[in-house]
């Protein structure tokens, strides 16, 4: 099948050809015809399957075929969960509309709004946006959604994970009830289906891959390792394997910063990308990673969602996610467009429960290897550590260390505290 057989206009086919694409991907074959027919869509598609073109191309075709000559209200709204994904989608819209009289722009937080406002005031047909900045500018009267004809929720599952449900519900009230709705999600969870039923009207359901499965071409591997030896093992794998481009996932922003510092101290160029980084810093880090000047990009799940890194060879889970679906999103960064990819997970004893949940989700057992000198701690607890638990354990340890002075039941706690204050005063 060719793009021409999908019914797309000549200017769009010319742009697709310029990008070097000859054959549409499965999601494009399944999604484009019903979108062109005006149907609502509920699509399950992993990142890297060509889903962005799957909704961008038919939207561009529709808008260009039904164009207003007098003014340019926002006619298509594409909502994304992150800045990076918004920027990537906008880049695709610009490329595919090169030979069309279509205007578009992107808005997201973390940067000065003035340039975004200036673009909006010129009049645009397609707006790519993150929910927060969109609501902010709408409340300022900078933009109106009263003429939106097509709505796209891209990576809807991640938007729910990030707590955007109320924002989405508010945005729905700002648009006409009669419109076409396109929802794309990597998974069809209960929450996603509930949201879909509240927004979509008799949707056509399409799936590019079986529900909740990992990309089969990716070589997945687990290294069982002691928690304290993870950093050293990662450095060994990168150095001895001569890996030039590695995306490493951590659970927290602070963990990403700590690991990045250790990589740099080991002579490996690395930068962190997470929510506390400015948009400029995140853009710079991603550009350096793509160009090869940065060897390791350490990221949290939220920051990495939507990253488009062609032919990424290695993804490392420095820490397994506690949500199994996030594992699928992570390893989906590699093995894209038919290229080979490797996903390695460094698993300590307290992450075994997470590993079992992941294997259940993807319906396969992941091969386990143990590197000599980096064996797992046989005495380590297999109970998962919850967020904040380390901090609580440290506090408990400090309390035990001062137990000779501060021990006692709650009735004597104030008396013990006063006694300690007097002791500390005498020491000074």
Buried (B, 14 or more C-beta within 10 A) or exposed (E): EEBBEBEBBEBBBEBBEEEEBEEBBBBBBBBBBBBBEEBBBBBBBBBBBBBBBBBBBBBBBBBBEEEEEEEBBBBBBBBBBBBBBBBBBBBBBBBBBEBBEBBBBBBBBBBEBEEBBEBBEEEBBBBBBBBBBBBBBBEEEBBEBEBBBBBBBBBBBBBBBBEBBEBBEBBBEBBEEEBBBBBBBBBBBEBBEEBBEEBBEEBBBBBBBEEBBBBEEBEBEBBBBBBEBBBBBBBBBBEEEEBEBBBBBBBEBEBBBBBBEBBEEBEBEBBBBBBEBEBEBBBBBBEBBBEEEBBBBBBBBBBBBBBBBEEBBBBBBBBBBBBBBBBBBBBBBBBBEEBEBBBBBBBBBBBBBBBEBBBEBBEEEBEEEEBEEBEBBEEBEEEBBEEEEEEEEEEEEEEEEEEEEBEEEEEEEEEBEEEEEEEEEEEE
